[in-house]
Amino acid sequence: MQLLDNEYRGVSQIGRGTQMREEFREKFRVLGLKIAYYRKLRGMTQEQLAEAIGRSVSFVSQIEANNAADVKGVSLETPRISYALSQGA
């Protein structure tokens, strides 16, 4: 029965959960770096991006500072952030 991906074969449930959390943290870290990169490329400040997506500067700052895994609603905000960055300052 192949219910588990080969990647997780033989890994305990507890270990797998920890591994998945770390993988998601890495993905959120990369997301934050990309958001900061494209925001700066577009000449936008964190304040301008926050205003464009209807969120606080603190929200944008936490995402860019690699705290995105701890911020609620990040994945739901990604399309709005992407749209705002495509529009520029």
N, C-alpha and C positions, 0 to 999 in steps of 0.2 A: 504494500500500500504506500503510494508516494504522496502523502499529504504535506510533507515538508519539502521546501526547496532544497536542492543539494547543498546550498550554502549553509543551511542550518542543520543538516543531518548530524545527529549525534550530540547536539548542543542541548543542554538542559533548558527547561522552560524559563527558569530564572535567568540563566546566562543569555538566552535568546532575547528576552525582554530588555536586558541591559544593552546588548549589542544593537538592538533596533533603536533604542533611545539615543545611543551615541551616533548612529548613522543619521538619525533625524537632526540631531544637534549640528552635525557637520553640514548637512544640507541647508539648515537655517543660517549657519555661519557664512556659507558661500552666498546665500540669498542676500544677506546683509551687506556683504562686500560688493556684490553686483549693484545693489540699489545705490549705495554710496558712490560707486564709480560712475554710474550713468547719471545720477543727480549732478555730480560735479562736472561731468562731460557736457551736460545741458546748461551749465552755469546757474543752477538752482541752489538756493540755500535750503537748509533743513526746514526753516520756517515757511518758505515758499512751497515746498513739497507737502508739508503738513497741511497748509491751507488748501492746496489743490485736492487733497484726498479727504479733507474734512476731519482730520485727526490732530492730535496735539504734537508739538515739537518733541515732547518726551517720548511719544510713541515711535516717531521716526528715528530718534536718537537711539532708543533701545534696540531697534531692529539693526541699525547700522553698527552698533557696538557689540554685535554678536550675542545679544540677549533675546533674539527672536524666538527661541524655543520656549522662553518663559513669558512671552507676551501673548495674551489671548487675542484671537482673531487675525493673526498674521496671514494665514493662508487665504482667508476670505478677503483680505485687503489687497492681495497681490495683483488682481486685475486692475483695481483702481490706481495702484502705485505705478503699474506698467503704463497705463493710459496717461497718467499725469506726466511721466517721464518722456513719453513719446511726443507730448505737446510742447515741452520745453518751458523756459521761463517766460 
